[in-house]
Amino acid sequence: MDIFSRYIVGWMLADRENATLATQFIDETIAKYDVPPGQLTLHADRGAPMRSKLLIELLAKLDTAKSYSRPHTSNDNPFSESAFKTLKYHPTFPRNFHGDVDGRAACSPYFDWYNEHHHHSGIALLTPADVHFVPATGHGERQPPSGGPLPGTINIPFSSTTTFTTTGGLAH
């Protein structure tokens, strides 16, 4: 999630979390937007995948800064917490996924809706896409929301506590 715009830049649904999946997800998400080195800060929890040597090496290669949640604080990022609450309480979100295909079928249209049609109170009731894809028009620099991180920060809420199903699947 780009914290400035609340735009979901990437998502992954997996039945487990590990360093390989986290690294693949972050590498693909950064490449998808062709982000130049030195432009991003990745904010993450302190889980093993996010502190792994594999991911640290990728972030160094991509010249991506890292930031971690406070120790032993599961709700350290209100932007992620709000996005997950919106997801879990959306009327189309199922109580259970019956496998990967079912999970992707529920999540893909949701994230499209969230980015393109959800009018977010934290960004003046604009949609995340409205804010994320605004071209620079010479009206000054984009300013982060009050108290928020700098633009260009991606928050990847990749945590073992992010379970959405009773079938054991993890959504990231």
C-alpha angles and dihedrals in degrees: 000000000000100000095206094057100019086231114156100230095183144351139191133195114206138161091227140016126232141147094267094055093043092050093046092049095049094043092050093045094051091045091049090065095037090231113189117236116271095028104099142063116200113210115197144155120264095256120139095256091055093049095042122127089236093058095040089054092050092050090049090049091050092043089236118156119226131218127183135207118253113277116271092004112121095181099047095126114059092185092061093040090053093048092050092048090051089050096047094046097043109119093235096052110109124229090229138017116222095207139319096298091053091048093050091046089057098041103044097062091039094058091046089053093045094052099039107029111018109104103214120211092210092062102045094276091295122133118256089245091053090058100034097054100040106130120230104265102179093262093121134274123318107260121213119242113273108292092000130127124267121283114271094045114135116202112201107192096204106158139142087230091063098093119150103173142057089222093073098254121142124218120205 
